Amino acid sequence: MSSLFSNSITLRKEQKISDEEFVQLRDFIYQQCGIYIAENRKYLVENRLSNRLKELNLKNFGEYYYFLRYDANKRTELNRLFEVVTTNETSFYRNPPQLQIFQEHVLKTTLNDLRAKGQKRLRIWSAGCSTGEEPYTMAIILHEVLKTELPSWDIKITANDLSEAVLASARRGVYSDYALRTTPKEIIDRYFIKEGTQFKVDPKLKQLVNFGQINLSDRMGLKRVERSHIVFCRNVIIYFDDEMKKQVIGSFYDNLLQGGFLLIGHSESLHNITRAFKPEHHTGAIIYRKLE
């Protein structure tokens, strides 16, 4: 989940949301997934949800709120709501400086620590994986680093997102050249199969990744995620309020094994959220480590 409410929407004037309806829906969305929508984004809620009202033949946003709460199809509609309120802007090899630190420091340190213990079992969690570019990028980097040693390792990348629609796309693993705009050509040649104008990820990458829906506001759901050596959660927590940020980061801390690493978006910070992690400053990125 990379961004919230893209600003490229053309405002539709036929359906207006009242202040009361906005508060109802805003609070409902927050309760369901922890995303907080500020007052100044009311018109974007109006824009994004007006098509849902049309499709469901509802008269106003109050009826839509009632539908989400009480209709027999509320679970299906909730997934549609999640799709509407999240915009998934991502690409392979996004933020190369951070990925370089992941490859040359985080991954190298983790693999060496495991080898020293006589272990070859690695777990990585991509929380907010969107359409799959991030976890597949990690899978590529693992292949690049471990090479012929990779088959001797037990590796699993758990990739979760709120939206079932983006997860379905991630499982397909078929992308346009735009998704590969930040990817080195030699990597594309090695790990993608070109089919017309599309690029299909190599099946050997899919073997490392397990996709599933998760709601970061669901504490019990997060507790069920297998303990990780590395957690990626990039460009997600900026859409949470402080209370939700603390809850989610606390869940990541609990999930990480001792010595594990947390990587968040380059515009995000744990400042004023927690002091449980030790920040490590590198050129182009800050990474966080669980030392206790």
VENSUL-V824294 format. One record per pair of residues at least 24 apart in sequence whose ideal C-beta (glycine too) atoms are under 10 Angstrom apart, sorted by sequence separation. I is the first residue (numbers start at 0). GAP is how many residues later the second one is. D is the distance in whole Angstrom. If there is no record, write none. Layout:
i:I gap:GAP d:D
i:I gap:GAP d:D
This chain:
i:17 gap:24 d:10
i:20 gap:24 d:9
i:21 gap:24 d:8
i:24 gap:24 d:7
i:55 gap:24 d:9
i:121 gap:24 d:9
i:134 gap:24 d:4
i:173 gap:24 d:5
i:174 gap:24 d:5
i:215 gap:24 d:8
i:227 gap:24 d:8
i:230 gap:24 d:7
i:245 gap:24 d:10
i:248 gap:24 d:5
i:249 gap:24 d:7
i:251 gap:24 d:10
i:252 gap:24 d:7
i:262 gap:24 d:6
i:263 gap:24 d:7
i:16 gap:25 d:7
i:20 gap:25 d:9
i:51 gap:25 d:8
i:54 gap:25 d:9
i:133 gap:25 d:8
i:134 gap:25 d:9
i:173 gap:25 d:7
i:174 gap:25 d:8
i:221 gap:25 d:9
i:230 gap:25 d:6
i:244 gap:25 d:9
i:247 gap:25 d:9
i:248 gap:25 d:5
i:251 gap:25 d:9
i:261 gap:25 d:7
i:262 gap:25 d:8
i:15 gap:26 d:10
i:16 gap:26 d:8
i:119 gap:26 d:10
i:172 gap:26 d:9
i:173 gap:26 d:5
i:174 gap:26 d:7
i:221 gap:26 d:8
i:224 gap:26 d:9
i:229 gap:26 d:8
i:237 gap:26 d:9
i:245 gap:26 d:9
i:249 gap:26 d:8
i:260 gap:26 d:6
i:261 gap:26 d:4
i:15 gap:27 d:9
i:131 gap:27 d:7
i:133 gap:27 d:10
i:172 gap:27 d:6
i:173 gap:27 d:8
i:216 gap:27 d:7
i:224 gap:27 d:10
i:226 gap:27 d:9
i:227 gap:27 d:5
i:228 gap:27 d:8
i:229 gap:27 d:9
i:236 gap:27 d:7
i:237 gap:27 d:7
i:244 gap:27 d:9
i:245 gap:27 d:6
i:248 gap:27 d:8
i:260 gap:27 d:7
i:261 gap:27 d:8
i:16 gap:28 d:6
i:17 gap:28 d:10
i:20 gap:28 d:10
i:51 gap:28 d:6
i:128 gap:28 d:9
i:171 gap:28 d:8
i:172 gap:28 d:4
i:215 gap:28 d:8
i:218 gap:28 d:7
i:221 gap:28 d:9
i:222 gap:28 d:7
i:226 gap:28 d:6
i:227 gap:28 d:6
i:228 gap:28 d:6
i:235 gap:28 d:8
i:236 gap:28 d:8
i:244 gap:28 d:5
i:245 gap:28 d:7
i:248 gap:28 d:8
i:259 gap:28 d:9
i:260 gap:28 d:5
i:261 gap:28 d:7
i:16 gap:29 d:4
i:50 gap:29 d:10
i:51 gap:29 d:7
i:119 gap:29 d:9
i:128 gap:29 d:9
i:129 gap:29 d:9
i:131 gap:29 d:9
i:171 gap:29 d:9
i:172 gap:29 d:9
i:218 gap:29 d:9
i:221 gap:29 d:4
i:224 gap:29 d:10
i:225 gap:29 d:8
i:226 gap:29 d:7
i:227 gap:29 d:7
i:228 gap:29 d:10
i:230 gap:29 d:7
i:231 gap:29 d:9
i:232 gap:29 d:7
i:233 gap:29 d:7
i:234 gap:29 d:8
i:235 gap:29 d:7
i:237 gap:29 d:7
i:244 gap:29 d:9
i:259 gap:29 d:7
i:260 gap:29 d:8
i:4 gap:30 d:10
i:15 gap:30 d:7
i:16 gap:30 d:10
i:128 gap:30 d:4
i:130 gap:30 d:8
i:172 gap:30 d:9
i:216 gap:30 d:7
i:220 gap:30 d:9
i:221 gap:30 d:8
i:224 gap:30 d:6
i:226 gap:30 d:5
i:228 gap:30 d:8
i:229 gap:30 d:6
i:230 gap:30 d:7
i:231 gap:30 d:8
i:232 gap:30 d:8
i:233 gap:30 d:6
i:234 gap:30 d:4
i:237 gap:30 d:6
i:241 gap:30 d:8
i:258 gap:30 d:7
i:259 gap:30 d:5
i:3 gap:31 d:6
i:11 gap:31 d:10
i:14 gap:31 d:7
i:48 gap:31 d:10
i:51 gap:31 d:10
i:106 gap:31 d:9
i:110 gap:31 d:9
i:121 gap:31 d:6
i:122 gap:31 d:9
i:123 gap:31 d:8
i:124 gap:31 d:9
i:125 gap:31 d:6
i:126 gap:31 d:8
i:127 gap:31 d:9
i:128 gap:31 d:6
i:129 gap:31 d:6
i:169 gap:31 d:10
i:215 gap:31 d:8
i:216 gap:31 d:8
i:218 gap:31 d:9
i:222 gap:31 d:7
i:223 gap:31 d:10
i:226 gap:31 d:10
i:228 gap:31 d:5
i:229 gap:31 d:5
i:230 gap:31 d:5
i:231 gap:31 d:5
i:232 gap:31 d:6
i:233 gap:31 d:4
i:234 gap:31 d:8
i:236 gap:31 d:6
i:237 gap:31 d:9
i:241 gap:31 d:7
i:257 gap:31 d:10
i:258 gap:31 d:7
i:259 gap:31 d:9
i:0 gap:32 d:9
i:3 gap:32 d:9
i:4 gap:32 d:8
i:10 gap:32 d:6
i:14 gap:32 d:9
i:16 gap:32 d:8
i:48 gap:32 d:8
i:51 gap:32 d:7
i:119 gap:32 d:6
i:120 gap:32 d:7
i:121 gap:32 d:7
i:122 gap:32 d:8
i:123 gap:32 d:7
i:124 gap:32 d:8
i:125 gap:32 d:7
i:126 gap:32 d:8
i:127 gap:32 d:7
i:128 gap:32 d:5
i:129 gap:32 d:10
i:130 gap:32 d:9
i:172 gap:32 d:8
i:215 gap:32 d:5
i:218 gap:32 d:6
i:221 gap:32 d:8
i:222 gap:32 d:8
i:227 gap:32 d:6
i:228 gap:32 d:7
i:229 gap:32 d:8
i:230 gap:32 d:7
i:231 gap:32 d:8
i:232 gap:32 d:8
i:233 gap:32 d:8
i:234 gap:32 d:7
i:235 gap:32 d:8
i:236 gap:32 d:9
i:255 gap:32 d:9
i:257 gap:32 d:6
i:258 gap:32 d:7
i:3 gap:33 d:8
i:10 gap:33 d:9
i:12 gap:33 d:10
i:16 gap:33 d:9
i:47 gap:33 d:9
i:50 gap:33 d:8
i:119 gap:33 d:5
i:120 gap:33 d:4
i:121 gap:33 d:5
i:122 gap:33 d:6
i:123 gap:33 d:5
i:124 gap:33 d:5
i:125 gap:33 d:4
i:126 gap:33 d:6
i:127 gap:33 d:6
i:129 gap:33 d:8
i:172 gap:33 d:6
i:217 gap:33 d:9
i:221 gap:33 d:7
i:226 gap:33 d:8
i:227 gap:33 d:9
i:229 gap:33 d:7
i:230 gap:33 d:9
i:231 gap:33 d:10
i:233 gap:33 d:9
i:234 gap:33 d:7
i:236 gap:33 d:9
i:239 gap:33 d:10
i:255 gap:33 d:9
i:256 gap:33 d:8
i:257 gap:33 d:7
i:258 gap:33 d:10
i:0 gap:34 d:9
i:6 gap:34 d:10
i:8 gap:34 d:9
i:11 gap:34 d:8
i:14 gap:34 d:8
i:15 gap:34 d:9
i:106 gap:34 d:7
i:110 gap:34 d:7
i:114 gap:34 d:10
i:118 gap:34 d:10
i:119 gap:34 d:6
i:120 gap:34 d:8
i:121 gap:34 d:8
i:122 gap:34 d:8
i:123 gap:34 d:7
i:124 gap:34 d:8
i:125 gap:34 d:7
i:126 gap:34 d:8
i:127 gap:34 d:8
i:130 gap:34 d:9
i:131 gap:34 d:8
i:135 gap:34 d:8
i:171 gap:34 d:10
i:216 gap:34 d:10
i:227 gap:34 d:9
i:233 gap:34 d:8
i:255 gap:34 d:5
i:257 gap:34 d:7
i:8 gap:35 d:7
i:10 gap:35 d:8
i:11 gap:35 d:6
i:14 gap:35 d:4
i:47 gap:35 d:10
i:48 gap:35 d:6
i:98 gap:35 d:10
i:101 gap:35 d:9
i:102 gap:35 d:10
i:106 gap:35 d:7
i:110 gap:35 d:8
i:118 gap:35 d:9
i:119 gap:35 d:9
i:120 gap:35 d:9
i:121 gap:35 d:9
i:122 gap:35 d:7
i:123 gap:35 d:9
i:124 gap:35 d:7
i:125 gap:35 d:9
i:130 gap:35 d:5
i:131 gap:35 d:8
i:134 gap:35 d:8
i:170 gap:35 d:8
i:215 gap:35 d:8
i:218 gap:35 d:10
i:232 gap:35 d:9
i:252 gap:35 d:9
i:254 gap:35 d:9
i:4 gap:36 d:6
i:10 gap:36 d:6
i:13 gap:36 d:7
i:14 gap:36 d:9
i:16 gap:36 d:10
i:24 gap:36 d:6
i:27 gap:36 d:10
i:31 gap:36 d:9
i:47 gap:36 d:5
i:48 gap:36 d:9
i:93 gap:36 d:10
i:101 gap:36 d:8
i:129 gap:36 d:5
i:130 gap:36 d:8
i:133 gap:36 d:9
i:169 gap:36 d:10
i:172 gap:36 d:9
i:215 gap:36 d:9
i:236 gap:36 d:8
i:251 gap:36 d:9
i:253 gap:36 d:9
i:3 gap:37 d:8
i:6 gap:37 d:8
i:8 gap:37 d:10
i:9 gap:37 d:8
i:12 gap:37 d:10
i:23 gap:37 d:8
i:24 gap:37 d:9
i:27 gap:37 d:6
i:46 gap:37 d:10
i:47 gap:37 d:7
i:102 gap:37 d:10
i:106 gap:37 d:10
i:107 gap:37 d:7
i:128 gap:37 d:8
i:129 gap:37 d:9
i:130 gap:37 d:9
i:131 gap:37 d:7
i:132 gap:37 d:8
i:135 gap:37 d:7
i:252 gap:37 d:6
i:4 gap:38 d:10
i:5 gap:38 d:9
i:8 gap:38 d:5
i:11 gap:38 d:5
i:14 gap:38 d:6
i:23 gap:38 d:7
i:26 gap:38 d:10
i:89 gap:38 d:10
i:98 gap:38 d:7
i:102 gap:38 d:5
i:106 gap:38 d:6
i:110 gap:38 d:9
i:127 gap:38 d:10
i:128 gap:38 d:8
i:130 gap:38 d:5
i:131 gap:38 d:3
i:170 gap:38 d:9
i:172 gap:38 d:10
i:251 gap:38 d:9
i:4 gap:39 d:4
i:8 gap:39 d:7
i:10 gap:39 d:9
i:11 gap:39 d:8
i:13 gap:39 d:10
i:14 gap:39 d:8
i:20 gap:39 d:7
i:21 gap:39 d:8
i:24 gap:39 d:7
i:28 gap:39 d:9
i:44 gap:39 d:9
i:47 gap:39 d:9
i:89 gap:39 d:9
i:90 gap:39 d:10
i:93 gap:39 d:7
i:94 gap:39 d:10
i:98 gap:39 d:9
i:101 gap:39 d:7
i:102 gap:39 d:9
i:106 gap:39 d:9
i:113 gap:39 d:9
i:129 gap:39 d:9
i:130 gap:39 d:5
i:131 gap:39 d:8
i:135 gap:39 d:9
i:169 gap:39 d:8
i:248 gap:39 d:9
i:252 gap:39 d:10
i:3 gap:40 d:9
i:4 gap:40 d:8
i:6 gap:40 d:10
i:13 gap:40 d:9
i:20 gap:40 d:4
i:23 gap:40 d:9
i:24 gap:40 d:6
i:27 gap:40 d:6
i:44 gap:40 d:8
i:87 gap:40 d:9
i:89 gap:40 d:5
i:90 gap:40 d:10
i:91 gap:40 d:9
i:92 gap:40 d:8
i:93 gap:40 d:7
i:129 gap:40 d:7
i:130 gap:40 d:10
i:131 gap:40 d:8
i:170 gap:40 d:5
i:5 gap:41 d:10
i:8 gap:41 d:10
i:19 gap:41 d:9
i:20 gap:41 d:5
i:23 gap:41 d:5
i:27 gap:41 d:8
i:43 gap:41 d:9
i:87 gap:41 d:9
i:88 gap:41 d:8
i:89 gap:41 d:7
i:91 gap:41 d:5
i:92 gap:41 d:10
i:98 gap:41 d:10
i:99 gap:41 d:10
i:102 gap:41 d:7
i:103 gap:41 d:9
i:128 gap:41 d:6
i:130 gap:41 d:9
i:131 gap:41 d:6
i:169 gap:41 d:5
i:170 gap:41 d:10
i:4 gap:42 d:8
i:5 gap:42 d:9
i:11 gap:42 d:10
i:17 gap:42 d:8
i:19 gap:42 d:8
i:20 gap:42 d:9
i:23 gap:42 d:9
i:85 gap:42 d:9
i:87 gap:42 d:4
i:88 gap:42 d:10
i:89 gap:42 d:9
i:90 gap:42 d:6
i:91 gap:42 d:8
i:98 gap:42 d:7
i:102 gap:42 d:6
i:110 gap:42 d:9
i:130 gap:42 d:9
i:131 gap:42 d:10
i:132 gap:42 d:7
i:168 gap:42 d:10
i:4 gap:43 d:7
i:14 gap:43 d:10
i:16 gap:43 d:8
i:17 gap:43 d:7
i:20 gap:43 d:8
i:24 gap:43 d:8
i:86 gap:43 d:10
i:87 gap:43 d:6
i:89 gap:43 d:5
i:90 gap:43 d:9
i:93 gap:43 d:8
i:131 gap:43 d:8
i:135 gap:43 d:10
i:139 gap:43 d:9
i:143 gap:43 d:8
i:167 gap:43 d:9
i:14 gap:44 d:9
i:15 gap:44 d:9
i:16 gap:44 d:5
i:17 gap:44 d:8
i:20 gap:44 d:7
i:23 gap:44 d:10
i:85 gap:44 d:9
i:87 gap:44 d:10
i:89 gap:44 d:7
i:91 gap:44 d:7
i:92 gap:44 d:6
i:125 gap:44 d:10
i:130 gap:44 d:8
i:139 gap:44 d:10
i:142 gap:44 d:10
i:166 gap:44 d:5
i:14 gap:45 d:8
i:15 gap:45 d:8
i:16 gap:45 d:9
i:19 gap:45 d:10
i:23 gap:45 d:9
i:32 gap:45 d:9
i:87 gap:45 d:9
i:91 gap:45 d:5
i:136 gap:45 d:10
i:165 gap:45 d:9
i:166 gap:45 d:7
i:14 gap:46 d:8
i:31 gap:46 d:7
i:90 gap:46 d:9
i:132 gap:46 d:6
i:136 gap:46 d:8
i:140 gap:46 d:9
i:143 gap:46 d:9
i:166 gap:46 d:6
i:16 gap:47 d:9
i:34 gap:47 d:9
i:89 gap:47 d:10
i:92 gap:47 d:8
i:131 gap:47 d:9
i:132 gap:47 d:9
i:139 gap:47 d:6
i:142 gap:47 d:8
i:143 gap:47 d:9
i:165 gap:47 d:10
i:166 gap:47 d:10
i:32 gap:48 d:9
i:36 gap:48 d:8
i:91 gap:48 d:8
i:92 gap:48 d:9
i:130 gap:48 d:8
i:139 gap:48 d:10
i:142 gap:48 d:7
i:156 gap:48 d:9
i:163 gap:48 d:10
i:28 gap:49 d:10
i:31 gap:49 d:8
i:32 gap:49 d:6
i:132 gap:49 d:9
i:158 gap:49 d:10
i:163 gap:49 d:6
i:27 gap:50 d:10
i:31 gap:50 d:8
i:34 gap:50 d:6
i:132 gap:50 d:9
i:136 gap:50 d:9
i:139 gap:50 d:8
i:158 gap:50 d:5
i:159 gap:50 d:9
i:160 gap:50 d:8
i:162 gap:50 d:8
i:34 gap:51 d:8
i:139 gap:51 d:5
i:155 gap:51 d:10
i:156 gap:51 d:5
i:157 gap:51 d:8
i:158 gap:51 d:7
i:159 gap:51 d:8
i:160 gap:51 d:9
i:161 gap:51 d:7
i:28 gap:52 d:7
i:32 gap:52 d:8
i:138 gap:52 d:8
i:139 gap:52 d:9
i:154 gap:52 d:9
i:155 gap:52 d:7
i:156 gap:52 d:5
i:157 gap:52 d:6
i:158 gap:52 d:5
i:159 gap:52 d:6
i:160 gap:52 d:7
i:161 gap:52 d:7
i:27 gap:53 d:9
i:28 gap:53 d:9
i:31 gap:53 d:10
i:32 gap:53 d:9
i:150 gap:53 d:10
i:154 gap:53 d:6
i:155 gap:53 d:8
i:156 gap:53 d:7
i:157 gap:53 d:8
i:158 gap:53 d:8
i:159 gap:53 d:7
i:160 gap:53 d:7
i:161 gap:53 d:6
i:136 gap:54 d:10
i:149 gap:54 d:9
i:154 gap:54 d:10
i:155 gap:54 d:6
i:156 gap:54 d:9
i:157 gap:54 d:7
i:159 gap:54 d:4
i:160 gap:54 d:10
i:161 gap:54 d:7
i:28 gap:55 d:10
i:135 gap:55 d:8
i:152 gap:55 d:10
i:158 gap:55 d:9
i:159 gap:55 d:9
i:160 gap:55 d:10
i:161 gap:55 d:9
i:24 gap:56 d:9
i:28 gap:56 d:6
i:135 gap:56 d:10
i:157 gap:56 d:9
i:159 gap:56 d:8
i:161 gap:56 d:10
i:229 gap:57 d:10
i:230 gap:57 d:9
i:149 gap:58 d:9
i:142 gap:59 d:9
i:230 gap:59 d:9
i:24 gap:60 d:10
i:139 gap:61 d:9
i:142 gap:61 d:7
i:159 gap:61 d:9
i:138 gap:62 d:8
i:139 gap:62 d:9
i:142 gap:62 d:7
i:159 gap:62 d:9
i:138 gap:63 d:9
i:141 gap:63 d:9
i:139 gap:64 d:10
i:135 gap:65 d:5
i:138 gap:65 d:8
i:139 gap:65 d:6
i:142 gap:65 d:8
i:159 gap:65 d:7
i:135 gap:66 d:9
i:138 gap:66 d:4
i:141 gap:66 d:7
i:137 gap:67 d:9
i:138 gap:67 d:8
i:157 gap:67 d:6
i:132 gap:68 d:10
i:136 gap:68 d:9
i:138 gap:68 d:8
i:139 gap:68 d:10
i:157 gap:68 d:6
i:131 gap:69 d:8
i:135 gap:69 d:5
i:138 gap:69 d:4
i:134 gap:70 d:9
i:135 gap:70 d:8
i:137 gap:70 d:8
i:138 gap:70 d:6
i:155 gap:70 d:7
i:157 gap:70 d:7
i:134 gap:71 d:10
i:137 gap:71 d:8
i:156 gap:71 d:10
i:135 gap:72 d:9
i:155 gap:72 d:9
i:87 gap:73 d:8
i:131 gap:73 d:9
i:134 gap:73 d:8
i:135 gap:73 d:7
i:156 gap:73 d:9
i:157 gap:73 d:10
i:158 gap:73 d:9
i:159 gap:73 d:10
i:131 gap:74 d:9
i:134 gap:74 d:5
i:161 gap:74 d:9
i:85 gap:75 d:8
i:87 gap:75 d:7
i:133 gap:75 d:10
i:134 gap:75 d:9
i:156 gap:75 d:9
i:160 gap:75 d:9
i:85 gap:76 d:6
i:89 gap:76 d:9
i:134 gap:76 d:8
i:84 gap:77 d:9
i:85 gap:77 d:6
i:87 gap:77 d:9
i:131 gap:77 d:7
i:8 gap:78 d:10
i:84 gap:78 d:9
i:87 gap:78 d:5
i:4 gap:79 d:9
i:7 gap:79 d:9
i:81 gap:79 d:9
i:82 gap:79 d:9
i:83 gap:79 d:9
i:85 gap:79 d:10
i:131 gap:79 d:7
i:4 gap:80 d:7
i:5 gap:80 d:10
i:6 gap:80 d:10
i:81 gap:80 d:5
i:82 gap:80 d:5
i:85 gap:80 d:8
i:128 gap:80 d:8
i:0 gap:81 d:9
i:3 gap:81 d:7
i:4 gap:81 d:9
i:5 gap:81 d:4
i:80 gap:81 d:10
i:81 gap:81 d:5
i:82 gap:81 d:8
i:83 gap:81 d:10
i:87 gap:81 d:9
i:3 gap:82 d:6
i:4 gap:82 d:7
i:5 gap:82 d:10
i:80 gap:82 d:10
i:81 gap:82 d:8
i:82 gap:82 d:5
i:87 gap:82 d:10
i:128 gap:82 d:7
i:2 gap:83 d:8
i:3 gap:83 d:7
i:5 gap:83 d:8
i:78 gap:83 d:9
i:79 gap:83 d:9
i:81 gap:83 d:8
i:82 gap:83 d:8
i:91 gap:83 d:8
i:98 gap:83 d:10
i:125 gap:83 d:8
i:128 gap:83 d:9
i:0 gap:84 d:9
i:1 gap:84 d:8
i:2 gap:84 d:5
i:78 gap:84 d:7
i:79 gap:84 d:9
i:81 gap:84 d:9
i:90 gap:84 d:9
i:123 gap:84 d:9
i:0 gap:85 d:5
i:1 gap:85 d:7
i:2 gap:85 d:8
i:78 gap:85 d:5
i:79 gap:85 d:8
i:93 gap:85 d:10
i:123 gap:85 d:9
i:125 gap:85 d:9
i:128 gap:85 d:9
i:0 gap:86 d:8
i:1 gap:86 d:5
i:2 gap:86 d:5
i:78 gap:86 d:7
i:95 gap:86 d:7
i:121 gap:86 d:10
i:127 gap:86 d:9
i:0 gap:87 d:7
i:1 gap:87 d:5
i:2 gap:87 d:9
i:90 gap:87 d:7
i:91 gap:87 d:6
i:92 gap:87 d:8
i:93 gap:87 d:10
i:94 gap:87 d:8
i:95 gap:87 d:10
i:126 gap:87 d:7
i:0 gap:88 d:10
i:1 gap:88 d:5
i:75 gap:88 d:10
i:90 gap:88 d:5
i:91 gap:88 d:5
i:92 gap:88 d:9
i:93 gap:88 d:6
i:95 gap:88 d:9
i:127 gap:88 d:7
i:0 gap:89 d:9
i:1 gap:89 d:10
i:89 gap:89 d:8
i:90 gap:89 d:7
i:91 gap:89 d:8
i:92 gap:89 d:5
i:93 gap:89 d:9
i:124 gap:89 d:10
i:126 gap:89 d:7
i:90 gap:90 d:6
i:91 gap:90 d:7
i:92 gap:90 d:5
i:90 gap:91 d:5
i:91 gap:91 d:4
i:92 gap:91 d:7
i:1 gap:92 d:9
i:90 gap:92 d:8
i:91 gap:92 d:10
i:137 gap:92 d:8
i:92 gap:94 d:7
i:137 gap:94 d:7
i:91 gap:95 d:8
i:92 gap:95 d:10
i:126 gap:95 d:8
i:136 gap:95 d:10
i:91 gap:96 d:8
i:124 gap:97 d:10
i:134 gap:97 d:8
i:157 gap:97 d:10
i:126 gap:98 d:8
i:133 gap:98 d:6
i:91 gap:99 d:9
i:133 gap:99 d:10
i:91 gap:100 d:9
i:124 gap:100 d:6
i:133 gap:100 d:7
i:124 gap:101 d:8
i:126 gap:101 d:9
i:133 gap:101 d:10
i:122 gap:102 d:9
i:124 gap:102 d:9
i:125 gap:102 d:10
i:122 gap:103 d:6
i:124 gap:103 d:4
i:128 gap:103 d:8
i:122 gap:104 d:7
i:123 gap:104 d:6
i:124 gap:104 d:9
i:125 gap:104 d:9
i:126 gap:104 d:6
i:127 gap:104 d:8
i:128 gap:104 d:10
i:129 gap:104 d:10
i:122 gap:105 d:5
i:123 gap:105 d:7
i:124 gap:105 d:7
i:125 gap:105 d:8
i:126 gap:105 d:7
i:127 gap:105 d:6
i:128 gap:105 d:10
i:129 gap:105 d:9
i:121 gap:106 d:9
i:122 gap:106 d:6
i:123 gap:106 d:5
i:124 gap:106 d:5
i:125 gap:106 d:5
i:126 gap:106 d:4
i:127 gap:106 d:7
i:129 gap:106 d:9
i:91 gap:107 d:9
i:121 gap:107 d:6
i:122 gap:107 d:8
i:123 gap:107 d:8
i:124 gap:107 d:7
i:125 gap:107 d:8
i:126 gap:107 d:9
i:127 gap:107 d:7
i:128 gap:107 d:10
i:120 gap:108 d:9
i:121 gap:108 d:8
i:122 gap:108 d:10
i:123 gap:108 d:7
i:124 gap:108 d:8
i:125 gap:108 d:9
i:127 gap:108 d:4
i:91 gap:109 d:9
i:126 gap:109 d:7
i:127 gap:109 d:9
i:126 gap:110 d:10
i:127 gap:111 d:10
i:113 gap:115 d:8
i:112 gap:116 d:8
i:110 gap:118 d:9
i:109 gap:119 d:5
i:108 gap:120 d:10
i:109 gap:120 d:6
i:127 gap:120 d:10
i:108 gap:121 d:10
i:126 gap:121 d:8
i:106 gap:122 d:9
i:105 gap:123 d:9
i:106 gap:123 d:8
i:105 gap:124 d:6
i:126 gap:124 d:9
i:126 gap:125 d:7
i:0 gap:126 d:9
i:1 gap:126 d:8
i:105 gap:126 d:10
i:0 gap:127 d:4
i:2 gap:127 d:10
i:34 gap:127 d:9
i:124 gap:127 d:8
i:0 gap:128 d:9
i:1 gap:128 d:6
i:33 gap:128 d:9
i:101 gap:128 d:8
i:126 gap:128 d:9
i:0 gap:129 d:6
i:1 gap:129 d:9
i:32 gap:129 d:6
i:31 gap:130 d:9
i:32 gap:130 d:10
i:101 gap:130 d:8
i:124 gap:130 d:7
i:1 gap:131 d:10
i:81 gap:131 d:9
i:124 gap:131 d:9
i:1 gap:132 d:9
i:122 gap:132 d:9
i:81 gap:133 d:8
i:122 gap:133 d:10
i:78 gap:134 d:8
i:97 gap:134 d:10
i:122 gap:134 d:8
i:124 gap:135 d:10
i:126 gap:135 d:10
i:97 gap:136 d:8
i:123 gap:136 d:10
i:77 gap:137 d:10
i:122 gap:137 d:9
i:123 gap:137 d:10
i:124 gap:137 d:10
i:125 gap:137 d:10
i:126 gap:137 d:10
i:127 gap:137 d:10
i:94 gap:139 d:7
i:93 gap:140 d:8
i:94 gap:140 d:9
i:93 gap:141 d:9
i:89 gap:144 d:9
i:112 gap:144 d:10
i:89 gap:145 d:8
i:112 gap:145 d:10
i:113 gap:145 d:10
i:88 gap:146 d:8
i:112 gap:146 d:6
i:87 gap:147 d:10
i:109 gap:147 d:10
i:112 gap:147 d:10
i:109 gap:149 d:8
i:85 gap:150 d:9
i:108 gap:150 d:8
i:109 gap:150 d:8
i:109 gap:151 d:7
i:108 gap:152 d:8
i:85 gap:153 d:8
i:84 gap:154 d:9
i:105 gap:154 d:10
i:106 gap:154 d:9
i:105 gap:155 d:5
i:104 gap:156 d:9
i:105 gap:156 d:10
i:105 gap:157 d:7
i:0 gap:159 d:10
i:101 gap:159 d:8
i:0 gap:160 d:6
i:100 gap:160 d:10
i:0 gap:161 d:6
i:101 gap:161 d:6
i:0 gap:162 d:7
i:100 gap:162 d:8
i:1 gap:164 d:10
i:98 gap:164 d:9
i:0 gap:165 d:8
i:97 gap:165 d:7
i:97 gap:166 d:9
i:97 gap:167 d:9
i:94 gap:168 d:10
i:97 gap:168 d:6
i:96 gap:169 d:8
i:94 gap:170 d:8
i:93 gap:171 d:10
i:94 gap:171 d:6
i:108 gap:171 d:10
i:93 gap:172 d:10
i:94 gap:172 d:10
i:105 gap:174 d:9
i:104 gap:175 d:8
i:105 gap:176 d:10
i:104 gap:177 d:7
i:103 gap:178 d:9
i:100 gap:179 d:9
i:105 gap:179 d:10
i:104 gap:180 d:10
i:108 gap:180 d:9
i:33 gap:181 d:8
i:34 gap:181 d:9
i:100 gap:181 d:5
i:105 gap:181 d:6
i:32 gap:182 d:6
i:33 gap:182 d:6
i:34 gap:182 d:9
i:99 gap:182 d:9
i:100 gap:182 d:8
i:104 gap:182 d:8
i:31 gap:183 d:7
i:32 gap:183 d:7
i:33 gap:183 d:4
i:99 gap:183 d:9
i:100 gap:183 d:7
i:101 gap:183 d:9
i:105 gap:183 d:9
i:32 gap:184 d:5
i:33 gap:184 d:9
i:97 gap:184 d:9
i:99 gap:184 d:7
i:100 gap:184 d:5
i:31 gap:185 d:7
i:32 gap:185 d:9
i:96 gap:185 d:8
i:98 gap:185 d:10
i:99 gap:185 d:9
i:100 gap:185 d:9
i:101 gap:185 d:8
i:30 gap:186 d:8
i:31 gap:186 d:9
i:96 gap:186 d:7
i:97 gap:186 d:7
i:98 gap:186 d:9
i:100 gap:186 d:6
i:29 gap:187 d:8
i:96 gap:187 d:3
i:97 gap:187 d:4
i:95 gap:188 d:8
i:96 gap:188 d:6
i:97 gap:188 d:9
i:94 gap:189 d:8
i:97 gap:189 d:8
i:94 gap:190 d:8
i:34 gap:201 d:9
i:33 gap:202 d:10
i:36 gap:202 d:9
i:33 gap:203 d:9
i:35 gap:203 d:7
i:37 gap:203 d:10
i:34 gap:204 d:5
i:35 gap:204 d:6
i:33 gap:205 d:8
i:34 gap:205 d:7
i:35 gap:205 d:4
i:32 gap:206 d:10
i:33 gap:206 d:5
i:34 gap:206 d:9
i:35 gap:206 d:10
i:32 gap:207 d:9
i:33 gap:207 d:8
i:35 gap:207 d:9
i:35 gap:208 d:7
i:33 gap:209 d:9
i:34 gap:209 d:8
i:35 gap:209 d:10
i:29 gap:210 d:9
i:33 gap:210 d:4
i:29 gap:211 d:8
i:32 gap:211 d:9
i:33 gap:211 d:9
i:33 gap:213 d:8
i:29 gap:214 d:8
i:33 gap:214 d:7
i:0 gap:215 d:9
i:3 gap:231 d:10
i:0 gap:232 d:9
i:1 gap:232 d:8
i:2 gap:232 d:7
i:3 gap:232 d:10
i:0 gap:233 d:10
i:1 gap:233 d:5
i:2 gap:233 d:10
i:0 gap:234 d:8
i:1 gap:234 d:8
i:3 gap:234 d:9
i:4 gap:234 d:9
i:0 gap:235 d:5
i:2 gap:235 d:9
i:3 gap:235 d:5
i:1 gap:236 d:10
i:2 gap:236 d:8
i:1 gap:237 d:10
i:0 gap:238 d:8
i:1 gap:263 d:9
